[in-house]
Amino acid sequence: MAPRSNRSPARVSRSRWRPVTAVAAGSVLVAVTVAASALAAITLGGMRIAGFGPDELASLLGSGGDGSTVAAVADPTTTTGRAPATASATVAVPAELAFDGTAGEASGATAPATTAVAPARSVPTSGAKGPATTVAAGPSAIDPDAVYKGLVARLGLDDPVATPVAAAPTVAPGVQPLTGLPGPVPDRPAAVVKIDNSPKARPQVGLEQADIVVEEEVEGGVTRLAAVFHSLGGVVGPVRSGRTTDIPVLDSLGSPLLVYSGANQVIDALLLRQPAVQNRSAERTSGYWRERARPAPSNLFTDLAAQWASGTGGPPPAQFAYRADGRAPTGGRPAAGFSMAYRANRVSWAWNGELWARSQGSAPHVVVAGGQLAVANVVVVETAKIDTGMVDTSGARVPEFAFVGAGPASVFTGGQRIAATWTRPTLRSAVTLTAADGSVVGLTPGRTWVEVVEAGVGQLR
């Protein structure tokens, strides 16, 4: 669900409101149909909108998280989506919530809703044509600093949060920085793609090619995936919205692309502040398309080739230390498997003798390309959970997990579980994993999944 700020929504009589089917969102016309009964919370990114003229209101629209805008107007005769200059108008822009129990598509088309269609199991055809292009973001109508109460977006890249305990990880020439595997090192930046992990988004596309995946809890206890691609990439998705929890993931990767559907005005402004990040919001960037065979909003895809074609910068720095290929881990104990109890998503991992195989609920986590997701390493990091001062359109509080500083970690590698401490002295720093004796815990070369959980609540089982 798209977060909004923690302010009281406007209270109006529903009898004065009617559905709007075409809303001018800046220069973009978005076709949406919303039942009047859906207007329980009437907000613009959580802010009360009142007394704006037509041009002012039009300039404020377009802050949804997945390219859609839902609006209502007080004048019962207009269908333009604009409020009279003297009228009080309130606009709802929960771009992701707009498709939970409502009809329409976020592509701008007036095709019938597809919410009853089962997810396709074929790789979507690329809708990208040539390098992606991005337009500059306009000024935000909301001061993010007046709303945001979290931590990570207030830090500079090199603001010290913890004391270094080990040298930053490195890899030798000819070794891929995000996997520790020998092979070609593409001369391109990492791409961090926010991927939907809701049941209707599965099976996902391209997730098996990610070098690193960071699983983050968002509002309501559901999880989203920040998938980091560098060694491989292609069509990926479904793409969803950003959160401030993404900032520590991004800032340690050099000059990564952030590939996401968008965010509310507060979060988007904070993401845009990250100085080295190449922001590729679908609200401002080409190269995205929606698959009609999947239910919106879990149907937005992109081809990383188009995003990389217009990206700048070279390979990212290493994010983990790796053991020499073939060397067994030390200092741990054998582990056949474990589970993660996110509030709205139960995850389990099982050691199959070579890799950690992932399941969600009672079923293997599979992808469109076929087969169950399995990785060489799973790193569970316990972090501070911070209130951002925002709530989403259902009233759920929007959390932030501060993956910077230091905290307990459990490293699952080579069939063993190793108790460790994670340390990231600054946002720019890669993580170091150290055992009780201070030695660096090396991972198995290969792909790694990071489970980010709240410290001290026992989500690792």
N, C-alpha and C positions, 0 to 999 in steps of 0.2 A: 504494500500500500504506500502511496506517496505521502511522505511526511508533511506536516504543516507546523506552523509555529504554535506555541502554547499560549494562545490568546482566545478569549471567548468569541465564538462565532456570532454573527449578526442574528437576531431573532426577528423573524417576519412571519406574517400570516401566509400559509401556503396558498390560500385562496387567491392571492394576488399574483401568483406566479404561474407560468406556463412553459411547456417544453420549447427549446430552441433547437432548430435543426441545422442552422448554418451560423457560425460565429467567426467574426473577423479576429484572428489572433495575430496582431501586428500586420504583416503582409501575407499571412498564410490563412487560407480558408479551410477550416476543419469541419467535416460533416459528421455530426454526432446526434443521436436522439436519446434523450433521457426522460424517463417518466417523472412527473412532478413529485410523486411520492418519494423519489430518491433524494430530494433536497432536504434531508434532515439536518445536515450541517452545511451551512452556506458560507463559503469562505473563498478567499483568493490566497492560496498558500498559507492559510490560517489567519490572514489579516482581514479585518473588516473593511469593506469597500463601500463608501457612501458619498454621495454628492459629486461624483465625477461626471464630466461631460462626455460626449461620444468619443472625441479624439483621445482624451485621457484614458478612458476605459479601454479603448482598443489598444493603446500602447502598453497597458498593464497585462493584457491577456497573453497566453502562450507560455505560462510557467509550469505546465504539466510535465510529468516525469517520463512519459512515453509518447510524446508527440500528439497528444489529444488535448482538447479543451472542452470542458462541459460548462455551460453557462445558462443563466436564467435572467430574464429582464422583467422589470416591474410594469412596463407599458403593455397591456394585453393586446394591443393592435399591431405591434411591430414584430417582424420576423428577421430583422437584420442583426440581432445580437447586440445592439447598442442601446444604451439607456438614454432617455432624454436628459438634457443638461441639468434640469432641475429635479430629476428623479433620483431616488436613492436606489442603487443597484448593488447586488452582491453576487459574486461570481464564484462558482465551485470549480477548482482545477485539480481534483485528485485524479491525475491521469491514469494511474493504475487501478484505483478503485472504480473508475468509470466503467470498467468492463467486468466488474464482479456483480452480476445481477442486473446489468443493463445491456442494451443492444447497441450495435454499431461497430465500426472498425476505425482504427486510428490512422488510416492511410489517406483520409480525405475522400474516399469513395463512399457511395451510398449503397453499397452491396449489403445483402442481409447479414445478420449476425452469424458468427460461426461457432458460438460457444458450445454447441452440442456435438461438434465434430471431433472425433478422436484425433490425437496428435498423429501426424504423418510419420512414417518410419523410413522415409527416403531423404537423402540429403537435399535440402532446398537448392533450386537453381539460382546461381548468383544473379542478383539484380544490379550489381555494381558495374559501371561502365567507365573504365579508366580510373586514374587516381582520384581518391576522394578529395573534395574541396571543403574548406571550413570558412564560415563567415565569422567575423568578430562578434562577441557578445555585446549587447547593448547595456547601458547602465541599469542596475537593479533598482526596482521601485521600493525595495525594503533594505534597511540597514542590517546586514547579517549580524553585526556585533551587538545590536540591541536585542537580538533574539537568541543567538547561540550561547549556550552555557557549558559547552564541552571543553576539552583540553587540546586535542591534537591540532586542530585548525588554528590555535593561538600560538603554536610553537614555530619558530624559525627552523630552517633546515639543520642548523648547527647549534641550536640551543641545547646545552647539556642537561640531560635528565638522569643519567646514571654514569657511574665510573666504568671505563673499559676494563675488562678482565682478561682479554685475550686479543691477539692481533686479528684484524679483519680477514675474513676468508678470501682466498685467491685460488685461481686455477692456472695451470700451465698453458702456454700457447698450444693451439690445436685441440683444446678441451672446451666443450660447451659450458658457458659460465653458470647456467641455471640447472644443469643436470650432472655436471662432473663427468660426462661421457666423452670419449674421444670422438672427433668427427668435425665436419665443416662448421665453422662459426659464422653465421650470416652477419653481414655488415649492415645491421639495422637495429633499431631500438627494441626493447621489449614492448609488448602490447598487453595491457591489462584490460580484460573484457569482463564486465559484470554480467553474469549468467544466471538466469532464473533457475530456481531449484524447487519450484512448486510441483505438485503432482501433474498438473496439466501441461507443464513445460517439458516433461519427460516423454520419450528419451531426448536428451540434449544432442546437439550437433557440435562436433569438434572438440569436446571436452577431453577426450582421450589423448589429444595432441598437446595439451598444455604441459609446460615444464613444471610449473608450480601451481597449485590451486589452494586458495585460502578460503575456508568456509567461515562465514560471518553470520552471527545472529542479528536479525533486524527486528523491527517492532512486531509484537505478537508472538515472538519466539520462533518464527520461521527462519530459514537460512537462505542466504544468497552466496554465490560463489564469485570470488575475484580470481579469474583464471589468467595466469601469466604465460604468454606465448613468446617464444623467441626462436627455438631451433626448428619448429614446424608451425604451420598455420594454414588455414584455408577458410571455408565457410564455417561460421560459429554462431551459436545462439541457443535458445532465445536470449536476446540482450535485454537487460533491465536497468533500473536506475541506480544512481550512485548514493553513497553515504559517507559521512566523515570518517568512519572506520577504515575507508579505503586509503586515506591519506598516508598512514605509515607504510602501507604496502607499496604505494606509488613512489614515495620519496626516497626509498633506498635503491631504486632501479635506474638511477641516472636521469635520462630524459625519456621516460616511457610515454607511449600513447595511452590515453584513457578512453576506452571504447564503451560507451554507455548510452542508455536511452535518454537520459536527462535527469533532472532532480528538481525539487522545489527551489524557489528563488534563493532561500537562505543557503541551503547546501550547495547549490550550483555556484553561487558567488564564492563560497569557501573553497570549492574545488578549483575554480578558475584562478584563485590566488596562488596556487602551488607553482612556484616560479619555473621549474624545469619540466613540468608535465605538459605534454601536447594534448590538449583537450579536444576530444572528438565526440562531443555530445551529438546524438541523432537530431536534436533540435536545431543544430547549426551546421551539420556536416552531411555531405552526400554519401552514397555508398551503402545505404541501408534500404531494406525492403521488408514488406510483411507478407507472410505466407498465408494464403486464404484457407489452406487445409488445416491450419492450427487455430485454436481459439485465442482471440485477443484478450489481454495484451501480451500473451506469451507466444508471440509469433513474429517478433522483430529479429532480423538476421543481418549480418554483414559478412563481406569477404575480406579477410585481413590483408590479402594482396593489394586491394584498393587502398586500404588505410596506410599500409607500409609504403606504397608507391609515392605518397606525398609526405611521408615522415622524414625527419632529419635525425642525425646522430648515429652513433655506432652501438656496439653490443653493450648490454648492461653489465655491471660488476657482479661478481659471484655473490650468492646469497647465503650459502652454507659451505662448511668444510666437508670434504669427502674422504673416505678411507681409500687406500690404494685398492684397485680393482682385485677382487678375490680375497681380500683380507677380512676375516670375521670380526664382528664388533666385540668389544670387551667391556666388562664392568656392568653387564646387565643380567637379566634372568630370562629364561625361555618364556615366550608368550604365544599361545595359540590364537588369541584374538582379544578383542575388547569392544566396548560400545561407548557411544557418546549420546547423552540424554539432553539434547536441545529441547526446549519447552514444546515446540510443535514439530519436531523432526527427530526421530530416533535413528541413529546411524550405527552400524556395526562393521567391524573390519576383521577378517579372518586370514591367518597366515596359511598360504597354500604350498609352502615349501620354497617358493621363489619370490612371491610378491604378496602384498596385503590387498585382499579383494574386498571391495566395498559393497555393502547392502544398505538400503533405506527401508524402514518398516520391516516387513517380513520378506522382501524380494530383493534379488540382486540389483544393483544400480547399473543399468545397461545404457548404451548410447546407440545412436542411429547406425553408426558404422558396424555395430555388432559386438557382442561380448560384454562381459562384466568389467567395470572399471577396476583396475588394479595398479598399484604403484609400489615403488621400491621402499619408500619411507612414509611414515605418518608422524608428524610432530604436533603434539598437543601443548599449546601454550596457554597458561592462565594469566589473565590480564585484569586490570581495573575496568569495571563497567561504570560508565559515567552517563548521567542524564544530560541530554543535549538541550533541554528546555523546550523541545518540540514534541508534539503528538501528531499521530497520523489522523486521517479522516474518520477512523473508527473510534478515536479517542485513546488508542494505545500509545504509550510513550516511546519515543525514538531513542534507542540507546547508542552509545559509542563505546567501542572497546579499544583501549589505549595500548596498542602494540608498540610501545616505546618505553624505555626504562629497563626494568628487570622483573622476573617472576619465575615461578615454578614451571617446569616443562617435563613432559614424558616423551621420550624418543623411541619409536618403534621402528627397528631396522634390523635386517638380517635375522628375523625370527625372535628377536629379543626386545625386552622393554628396559630402557635405561633411564633412571631418575636423573634429572638435569636441572640446570638453571639457564633460562634464556636471558640475554642481555643485549639491549640496543641503546647505546649511550645517547644517540641523537636520531632524529627522523631520517637523516641521510645514511645512518649506519646500517649495514647488514647485521643480521642476528648472529651472535655466537652462542653456542650450546656447550656448557661446561659441566663436568661431573663433580661429585662432592670433593674430589682431590684437586680440583682446578684444571684437570686435563680437558682438552677440547674433545667433544663427542663428534666423531666423523660419521657422515651418512653413507649409505650405499650409493654409488653412482647410479643415477636414474631419476625418475620423476618423484616429486614429493608433494604430499598433501598436508596442509597446515590447518589444524582445528583450533579456532580461537574461542575460548570459553571464559566465563567469569571466574575469577579466582575464589577458591574456598567454598564452592557450593556443591562439589562432588559430581560434576557432569561426566567425568571420565569414570567408567565402570568396567 
